[in-house]
Structures are given as C-alpha cells and as structure tokens.
C-alpha cells in the first residue's frame, strides 16, 4: 500500500469533532457535540464510504470507533480521545485494523470563547499494509466559540515521526480543520463536514483539499442524548490515489455530567 493511501486512513482517524460541558438545552448541547474543545464524554461509531476515487476505478470504506473522556489534572481540564479505525475496503483490496491515534487536549474557558492546547500521538498498531509502521507525536491546538445561532472555530493537529521502521517513509503532516455549525431548531443543525485540510511536509504538498456539508439531528434515547449525522465531502486534491467523493454516517452517544 502506498504512503498516500496510508495517509488517507490516518487523516480519517485524526479529526472528527467530539464534543466541553453540555449546556442545559438542546441547542447548546448540539453545539457541544460538534465542538472539538468540548469536555462532554462521548462514544461514536462512524462509517466513511468513498464511492469515487482519484486515479482509481475502485471505491473504499472505513469504519471508525472513537471515545472522548474529559478529566481534570490538578486545576486544568483535559479531554482524552482514542480513535480505532478499521478499513473495510480499500483500492487494493486490503482490509483490517489501521493505526491508532491518542489525543490529550487541555482546555481553557474565556469570556470570548474556549481554546485548547495539547498533544496527539500515532501508534503503529495497524495490520501489515495498513500501518505507517511509524511512531509519531506532535502538538495540537484549537479554538471554538458558541453563539446563539451555533458554533464556529478552528482546529489544528501535527504529527512528526519519532521512531519506527527505517525502511518506511516518515509521517510528517499537519492538519487544519475549520468548524462551523448552525442550529436549525428542534435538535437539527447543519454545517461543514469534517473538512480536514492535510499538508504533507515530506511531499511539500496538500494531500487533502476538501469541501463538504453535514446535517445532524440530536435525539433522546434511554435518558441520554444521541446525535446522528450525514455528510458529503469532495476532495479537490487529485495527485494520488485518494478519496474524491465521500459520504459518511455518524452515531454518537453523549454523556453529559449528571447524565
């Protein structure tokens, strides 16, 4: 499997917003569910299907589990996040577990919004052909502001190789993700899709230049809030075999404090 294909799976594993503390009504909870700096515990299952690939007649699919758990360390608030991706179909027919990402973000609330700083790590736990075979580590930072109408913000993560198989290409990349979500009322919201812009420092080029939309609905079940989302995204970067058009479905369980 090529470096570009492995990077595509890493990008899918890196950034999906997962909810800080849930507010008292559905509108603020809806914003928290889409806020990558929010401290609400969440568990989500997400499926991606790229029905159109650049430079390949095949399609590809990915199933991903993510858990976000807030905690306090001294006087600081943290969000720990674990992401486990499983490739169900790829352009070369391979399937199986891909690399794991771990994430820790310290968050700070201010009158003008919320910001966070932290670290993200890549663990080469994937199966042969689906792993970068590299350990990577780097800084992360984000900003988000809840408005009466919804949420907006920006999130950045960086991975740089620190160890691993010397015969494999290094993983040195940066991602930027704009966050925009508009509350439509009655638990509905619309906004940008994942839209993770990826810059590969090894190739000196963007591997992902996406544009997409997402619609979400917040519902109650067994006394807890659930959010489901549907999204469509097009990637304008076509230098390698990569996703061109992708649809995704997300089911997220939110566990507010006292929930």
N, C-alpha and C positions, 0 to 999 in steps of 0.2 A: 504494500500500500504506500502511495506517495506521501511526502511530507505535507503537501497541500490538503490531501484528503484527511490525514490525521488532524491537522489544524482545524478543519471544518468541524470535526467531532468535539475538539477541545472548546471551540467557540460556543457550540451549542450547550456545553456543560458549564460555561463560565457565568453567564449573566441571564438570569430570569428574576425580575424583582420579586422578593418575597417579604411580604410585609415586615413601626415602634408602637407604642402602646395604642390599643384600639380606643377610639372615642366612643361616646355613648350612642350615636345614631348611625344609621346605615350609610349615610353619605361619607362621614369621616372614616368609618371602617372600610368602605370601598376604596378610599384614597390610601389608607394604611396598607391594604392588601396589595397595592401596586407600588409601594414605596420601598426602595432598596435600603433605606436607612431606618426603617421602622422596626420596633422591638416587639412585635407580636409573634408568638410562636406559630409556625405554620408547617404543614406537611403537604407536598404536592406531587402529583403524577402528571407528566407532560409527554405528549406524543408529537413528533415532528414528521411530516411526510413531504419530501421534495419530489414532486411529480415531474419536474423538468430540471435537468442538469446542464450546466455549461460544458461543452466539449465531450458529451457522452449521451448515448441514446437511452441509458438506464435511468432508474429512479433510486431513491434511498429513503430510509426511515430510521428514526431514533426514538427510543423510549427512555425517559429520564425521571428518576426519583430525587427529590430534594427535601431536606429538613432544615429549618431555621429555628434556632433556640436562643432566646435572649437570656443574658445572665449579667450579674454585677461582679466586678473585680475591684475591691476597695470602694472608691467613690465613683467609679466610671461604669457606664452602661456599655455592654457588648452584645453583639449578635454573632453567634457561631453558625456556620452553614456548611452542610455536607451535600455534595452532589454526586450521584452514582448514575452514569449513563450506560445504556445497553443498546448497541447497534443491532437493529433487527434486519436491516437490509442495506447493502452498500453497492456502489457502482461495479465493484469487482466480485460481488457475491459473498463477501465475508460478513460474519455476524458474531456477536458476543459482547462481553464487558469491555468498556473503554476506560480511560484513565479517570481517577477520582480527583476532585478538587475540594480543598478545605479552605474556609474563609473565616476571618475574625475581624469585625469592624467595631471600633469604639465610636459611640455616637454622642453628640452634644446638642442639646436643645437651646435655641436662642429665640429672641422675640421676632427676628427676621426669617426664621426657618430652622432647619436642622442640618447639621453636617456630620460627616464621619470620616475617620481615617483608620487604616488597618493594614492587614497583610493577607495575601492569597497564595496558596501553595498547590502545586500539581504533583500528584503521586502516581508513578507509572504502574498502576495496578491492572491495566488492560491486558487482554489476551494478545498473543502473537499476531502482528499485522494490524492491531487496533490500538497499539500503545506507542507513544512517542519514545519510550524507553529512556526518559529523562526525568530527573527531579528538577522542579523549577519553583522559584519563590520571587515575590515582588510586592510592591506597595499597592494600596488601593485607597481611593478617596471618593466621596460623593456628597452631594447637596440635594436637598428636597424641601419644597415649601408647599404646605397645604393651603389652598384658597377656598373661599366659599363655593366656587364652581368646580374645584377638583384639585389637581396636583401637577406640579412641574418640577424638573430637576435635571441633574446630570451626574453620571457615574463613570468612574474610570478604574480599570484594573491593569496590572502589568505582571508578566511572567518572564523570568530570565533564568536560564539553565544554571544550576549549581552543581549537578552531578549526573551520572548516568552512563549509558553505553557510548563510548568514544567514537564508535563507528556510525552512530546515528546523528542526523542533523540536530543542532541546538534548537530549543524552543525559546525564542526571544520575541515576544509580541506585546503590544499594548491594545487595549480596547477602550472605546468611549461609547457610552450609551445615553442618549437623551431620553428623558422620561416625561411623558405628557398624558394626562388622563382627565377627561371631562365627565362630571357626574350628570347623568340624564334624568335622574329621579327614579324612585321605585326600585332601587337596587341596581339599575342599569348604568353602565358607563362605557365610554368609547375613547380611544386614544391611539398612541403609537404602538406598534408591535415591539418585539424585543429590540430590533434595530441596533445591533451591536456592530459598530464600525471597528474593524480589526486592521492594525498596521503591523506587518511582519518586518522586524528590524534586520533579519538575515537576508531577506529578498529586497529590502528597501522599497516596499510597495504595500498598498492596501489589498488585503485578501477578501475583505467584505465591505461593500458599499450598499447597505440595504435601505429600503423604503417600504413601510408597511403599516397596516392598521389592525386594531384589535377591538373587539366588543366583549364586554364582561357582564355577568349577572351575579349579584350577591343574594343567596337564599339561606334559609334556616332549615336545619335538619338535626333531629335528636338534641335540640337545645344549643347547637353550635352553628356558627356561620360557615357556609361553604361558598366558594367562588368558582364559577366555571367561565372559561374564556375561549373564544375562537379568534384566530388571527390569520392574516395572509401577508406574505412578505416577498418582495423581489430584490435579488442581489444584482447590482449593476457591474460588479467585478467579474470579468469573464476570462481571466488569464490562465486558469487551470480548470481541472475537473472539479466543479463545485456546484452547490445548490443555486439554481436560478430562480425558481418559484417554489415557495414552501408554505404549507398550511400547517397549523398546529392547534391542538386542543389541550386545555389545562384544567384539571380539577384540583382545587386547593382547599384544604381544611385549615381554618383559622382557629386558634385557641387563645382568646383574649384573657387577660388576668381576671381571675374570678370566674372564668368560663368553665 
